[in-house]
Amino acid sequence: MNATPVHGTWEPEPAARWEDAFLSGNGHHGALVHGDPDNDRVIVTHHTLVRPDGDDAHRRPPALAAELPALQDRLLAGDTAAAETFTDGRPLRWVRPFHPAFQLRLNRPSGDDTHAPYRRAVDFTTGETTAIRAGWTSRVFVSRADDVIVQHVTAPHLTLDLSLDPHLPGAPAGLGIGHGAVLTPEGALLTLRARYPGSDLAYTGVTLVAVTGGTTRLAPPGVLTEGATEVLLLTRVHRHTGELDTVAESRALRDLLDAAPYAGSYDDLLARHLTHHRTAYDRVTLDLAADPAERALPGSDLLTRPDSAALLERLFAAGRYHLLSASGLLPPRLTGLWTGDWNTAWSGAFTTNANLNLQTASAAAAALPEVTGAHAALVHRQLPHWRDNARAVFGTRGAVAPSHTDGESGHTYHFSREYPLHLWTAGADWLLKPLVDHDETYGTRDPRTTAALAEVALFYEDFLTRTDDDGHLVVVPSYSPENRPANASWGALNAAMDLSAARHALLTAADRLPEHADRLRALAGRLPAHRVNADGALAEWAWPGLVDTYDHRHLSHLYGVWPLDEISPYDTPDLAEAARRALELRGAENDSAHGHLHHALVAARLRDGARVAHALGRVLDGDYFHASLMSAHYPRRDVYNADAAHTLPAVLIEMLVQSTPGRLVLLPALPPSCRQGELRGVRTRFGASLDLAWTPDGGARAVLHPDRTHRVELRTPSGAEPLDLVAGEDRVISVKAR
């Protein structure tokens, strides 16, 4: 291999837009760092910051259970528009929007170094952003150990005007702002309290300023430091009711300094953080033998070379870094953990019918249990609300997940005629699948996951009561996010995703609940098979007469291919061919980044390297990435969105390595652009880590490090064979060159 891939990115200019600001985060706090030596800004975010709307009554699921039997009768009788009136009449209501807290401003008088060489960078291995010009240096990270944003600024005779500024785009006019600034023995304490209009909720930011040398004086709304040699800032933000005890918070921040070997130890704070961050980040690496000259380019220049192996290397590294940084208290939102605007697109929600699972798709294989832990926290915290959804909408026991959540409420209340998201019943299985993958990967069974699966099975036992003329169960009503049949309304029957989810949930629950296994397997066995339509494609609705709509960004009907193992070229070749045909016919609709990469994930499972390469190419050549290497939802960097950034590592892994509890697939969909490389540290679902190296002639060498004694099937381009693994004994696999 060539020199080690670059685990970071850099730019020769400060960020002029918040979208280009370098990112740091610990899954609770986030920081967007502009790196301007004269007018630096660090935008502070926190996963809990969602704007209240004062309308709790409408954040409840619609009470429709009494009307469900009549709806089912009408749909089964052929009334294709019946579900359009299955509502309580409310208008579409978005979940509460995610927003930034404030920006920490550091203004410095312009000096003689204005035209000196400049560089800002982010180191993915540490989570640290740096900016350097002449004698001025700024370093920022968000600590996983201490849950604090840390910034360290140094320069000879440093003069800084420091303040907490709430004036960000879209901030509501009625936001009640209160500033505080007091001098302290170490320097100063800045506070900013913002109370939401018409609410008893507020959030408060606290920044402890520790100054070495010079003088510090009040300069409302902040402080002015003159003649210092270094300034250390520790920042936290809290959402609360009433008033925050800022004295206690300032004491907690001072305790961080006192815990260091000496007061103001940035390096000690960083070292404590690295035991968490670097340990996680370093588990997996991808080396595509890229040109060292391209590896040295700024990210913005590298993005103009969509065919570059160095670009794929850097986006893989950045994707894992940003995914890890956004995951902690909660998993990543549509914008990860970051935004610089109060008017965040689609409320900055967790959109669970596609985006969330796509973003976290690499968590198990890319050895990021921290991400799965954040995902599990969201699921288990909201299960009581999922039970409410099942009772209110369907009149059943068990649990039904919403399509959108702000991270607090798990109630289904975001729906409309065109988006009848309250009819979607596959969500709980879809959201529990990553937790099942995690258990398989690490050889454990989290009892919370088993309990949640039992609740999903309960829902299906109560809900699946209607049958067709052949005696098969019918999922009615049924919804395929966010599509509709060409000849019917959105609420339909037997959506392929609903069938796959019901079957998978029941069989997975049966596997974990032996006392109920026979009953649950029998129920799963009564579900109908998937349908192949007149075009030879897997139909999106397995109900006679419903016609597919192909030009759509979602690929919900191919849930059985990815992430499930229900349809594969090895076990169900005929269905796999129908799925391949469905993928071939699928349009890109509005060029949403998640649609292209979802396409790539399905194609990889179907061993279609050319289609993987095409889908990747649409994203790499479509100007989807900002200089920060965070992505956009649409081409030409339109709408800040983490889907592409976080999903891309999963695509690159899936084209190289795939696994189930009983199978290992090597090089299933290798595109021509990745002629050689090395992927190290990936995890398999049968309890082994794997290092893979491949060469331009088609040869490859894999080393498995198994945790469990197990026999699996090995699939390579050369064919299939059994593979016996012994816990603790490395196993070397050689793939012959073409």
Summary of the structure (lengths in Angstrom):
residues: 738
radius of gyration: 26.4
end to end distance: 20.4
largest distance: 85.4
contacts: 2760
relative contact order: 0.10
helix: 31%
strand: 26%
